Amino acid sequence: MNINPSISHRTIKNRHRDGTRVEYSRYIVEFRDPRSGHRKARKFKRRLDAVAFRNELIIQLKDGSYINSREAPTVAEAAEHYLADRANHVKANTLHSYRLIMKRITDPLLIGTPQQRADYSLSGAKPGKARFIPTLGKVKISDLTTAKIRQWHNMVAEQCGDYTARRAAAHLKMVLALAEEDFGVRAPTMPANLARRKPRVKKTILKPEDVGLLLEGARLDKQRGIYYAFPFLAGTRPSEQLGLLWSDVDLNNSMIRIRRVQERNGTLTDMTKTKAGTREIPIAPSLLAMLLEWQVICPRKQGELHRVFPGPGRLQPWPLPRTGGGGACKPCCHPDPLHPGCARWRAGHQRVGKGLRLQICVQCLNVGITPDSRHNKSWPLWSGLCQQRKLLLPNH
């Protein structure tokens, strides 16, 4: 197939609706589409523009990067294609978070306060005198440039913050990479030297002697010690710990299989956060001894062992057993921070910090620290550590 486009000059005659005839000259670049084999033609008013287009076209045809601009998908279409591709590879909650971020890429951005944008995202009702800024949704990938991406990123950072802009840019990069593979369209280079994240205060890591004191207190706390000692000895995420079942714990071979996680609403998902999250963890001797003791007193579900870390239920006067235990142990945070009832929920509940995996285990707060547990040896350490990191303990 001849890949050398030709330039011809023609005088085009046309008739308007009022019957008048007009003539105008155009320079036409003719070539054949390498994909379909059909003849294509582009018209230009100036020969200089036609020559520039022909030279660019020759380069694209030789290196195989040519794409018909009419067939190139828009950024919104490429984003939907990316979400459909990831639907079978990530959890439902993760996919939902992807869709929320994609809105900053494809949907017009509301100019207003964060609360107004949250209400608009939940209800879809536009506030009075609402103004919107167009994003990249309707832009074809073949027309997308690095400069346009930088302008969009700066706009999102100004309206929504640096964190949202960074996450949206990371998702846009993955969307464009998949579009290059599946649609054969060349995506522009992502801009460099974007706004850098603000410096963060370095987290304080517990000293070995502090961890040893905490684990010693956990071994003495038969009812709740296993909850906050397990992350230190197994290195699991909170969702992986709360989703662990006794069927995944092989005490004979000292092995724990991580296969599922618990969602914020207490349901179980047979999928980990990442592929690397599906793994086997050897049980240390100290953890094995605690699990053997915990298996005897662990709250049952309908009389049978089910969850390794269930909700503890409520104490009854001795010698009556606990009631309501064996179900899901839900985190002490609202499942949807954008929900309208979240403000009322915050007014009556203490807030607990996140990001404490392997440092201050939030599981201890999840199960609830009651007045009777303050008499054990682990309470002074927990109280001091939580005060050091400005955590609010339940005020009983």
C-alpha positions, -999 to 999 in steps of 0.1 A, spaced: 0 0 0 13 34 -9 19 54 22 29 86 5 0 111 7 -6 134 -23 -15 170 -23 -38 184 -50 -53 218 -56 -90 220 -66 -116 247 -72 -148 237 -55 -181 250 -67 -211 252 -44 -246 266 -45 -262 282 -15 -299 279 -5 -307 313 -20 -294 301 -54 -261 320 -55 -231 301 -67 -197 304 -50 -163 291 -58 -134 286 -34 -100 269 -37 -88 241 -14 -56 220 -10 -66 184 -5 -44 157 11 -54 123 -1 -43 90 14 -56 55 23 -64 45 58 -39 17 68 -66 0 90 -96 0 67 -80 6 33 -106 33 25 -96 65 8 -94 95 30 -91 132 22 -85 163 43 -91 199 30 -70 230 39 -72 266 29 -35 271 27 -9 249 10 14 254 40 -11 237 63 -16 209 39 22 202 37 25 202 75 -4 178 78 11 155 51 45 154 68 30 146 101 8 119 84 38 103 68 55 99 102 24 84 118 19 60 89 55 48 90 57 42 128 21 28 130 8 55 153 -19 68 129 -54 68 142 -85 82 125 -96 112 147 -133 103 140 -128 68 154 -107 78 184 -126 74 217 -132 103 241 -117 103 275 -151 95 290 -155 64 267 -120 53 276 -127 57 313 -159 35 310 -138 9 291 -112 9 319 -139 5 346 -155 -24 328 -121 -40 325 -114 -37 362 -148 -48 373 -138 -85 376 -104 -77 392 -112 -55 422 -137 -54 450 -171 -37 446 -160 -10 471 -128 -4 453 -146 -1 420 -170 24 435 -141 45 447 -127 43 411 -160 57 398 -159 86 422 -125 96 411 -134 92 374 -161 118 379 -132 144 384 -119 134 350 -151 131 329 -179 150 346 -182 188 348 -168 200 381 -190 219 404 -176 252 417 -184 254 454 -176 241 488 -167 205 495 -200 199 513 -219 212 482 -199 188 459 -206 160 484 -244 167 484 -244 170 446 -225 136 443 -250 119 465 -283 134 454 -275 148 419 -295 180 428 -277 211 416 -274 239 441 -289 273 433 -268 293 408 -245 264 403 -215 269 380 -196 240 364 -161 238 348 -158 214 319 -132 186 323 -117 161 299 -147 139 294 -157 151 259 -121 155 246 -110 128 221 -78 111 231 -63 120 197 -68 157 205 -56 154 241 -23 171 248 1 173 277 -8 210 282 -45 202 285 -38 175 311 -17 200 331 -44 227 330 -70 201 341 -48 189 369 -42 224 382 -80 231 381 -88 200 401 -61 208 426 -75 243 431 -111 232 435 -108 198 452 -73 197 467 -39 182 459 -48 147 471 -78 144 447 -58 158 419 -30 133 424 -54 103 425 -73 115 394 -40 120 375 -29 85 385 -63 70 372 -61 91 340 -26 76 333 -40 41 336 -70 49 314 -48 63 287 -24 33 289 -53 8 284 -67 30 256 -34 27 238 -34 -11 240 -71 -17 231 -79 12 207 -46 17 191 -45 54 198 -14 72 209 -19 90 242 0 121 252 28 121 277 17 128 313 29 162 325 59 164 348 66 187 377 31 187 389 23 201 424 42 181 449 26 167 481 30 187 512 56 174 537 41 151 564 51 147 600 71 115 603 52 89 622 65 77 656 72 40 656 70 20 688 102 8 703 109 -29 707 105 -26 745 71 -9 741 59 -37 718 72 -63 742 53 -46 771 21 -44 749 23 -81 740 29 -91 776 -2 -72 786 -21 -88 757 -12 -123 770 -27 -114 804 -59 -99 788 -77 -132 779 -108 -114 766 -94 -87 743 -56 -93 741 -57 -114 710 -75 -85 691 -46 -60 694 -17 -85 696 -26 -103 663 -16 -74 639 19 -72 656 24 -109 653 8 -116 619 12 -82 600 -23 -82 586 -45 -53 576 -75 -46 599 -99 -57 571 -80 -90 568 -79 -96 605 -117 -90 610 -124 -112 579 -105 -142 592 -124 -174 597 -115 -204 618 -115 -225 586 -86 -204 574 -65 -211 605 -45 -244 605 -33 -247 641 -19 -282 634 5 -269 607 9 -234 622 -4 -216 591 -29 -188 585 -45 -184 550 -55 -148 541 -83 -152 515 -110 -126 523 -116 -92 539 -144 -77 559 -161 -46 545 -170 -16 566 -206 -27 569 -195 -61 583 -200 -83 553 -173 -106 540 -157 -104 505 -139 -134 491 -112 -112 477 -82 -93 492 -73 -57 486 -45 -67 461 -33 -100 445 -4 -100 469 -28 -99 498 -38 -135 491 -11 -153 510 -2 -177 538 13 -165 571 32 -188 595 20 -187 631 46 -177 656 48 -199 688 35 -170 710 6 -164 687 -2 -201 684 -5 -203 722 -29 -173 723 -50 -187 695 -53 -221 712 -65 -203 744 -88 -180 724 -104 -209 705 -119 -222 737 -135 -189 748 -142 -173 713 -178 -162 709 -197 -187 688 -222 -181 660 -252 -204 665 -231 -225 688 -202 -231 662 -169 -214 656 -170 -191 627 -151 -158 629 -117 -156 646 -124 -120 657 -161 -117 661 -181 -91 679 -177 -98 717 -214 -94 725 -225 -82 760 -216 -96 794 -243 -110 816 -242 -117 854 -221 -147 863 -225 -175 854 -245 -166 823 -226 -165 790 -223 -135 767 -252 -126 744 -251 -113 709 -215 -123 701 -201 -143 672 -212 -118 645 -192 -91 626 -169 -69 646 -175 -35 629 -150 -7 629 -159 24 650 -161 47 620 -191 57 599 -194 35 568 -200 65 545 -184 98 555 -203 116 528 -237 104 541 -260 132 553 -264 115 587 -226 115 593 -227 149 609 -253 137 635 -232 105 640 -201 125 647 -219 146 674 -226 115 696 -195 94 690 -158 96 696 -136 97 665 -107 73 662 -76 79 640 -67 56 612 -34 44 597 -23 27 629 -16 -7 615 14 -23 632 18 8 655 -13 13 676 -38 -14 667 -72 1 662 -88 -33 669 -85 -27 706 -108 3 702 -131 -16 678 -141 -41 704 -146 -14 730 -126 -7 761 -149 -10 790 -142 2 826 -135 -34 838 -107 -37 812 -89 -7 827 -78 -27 856 -56 -50 835 -19 -44 830 -22 -34 793 -45 -4 800 -18 21 813 3 15 782 -27 18 758 -38 50 776 -4 65 774 1 56 737 -33 69 727 -28 102 745 6 105 728 -11 102 694 -41 123 704 -67 95 701 -99 98 719 -108 68 741 -144 59 750 -155 80 780 -174 55 803 
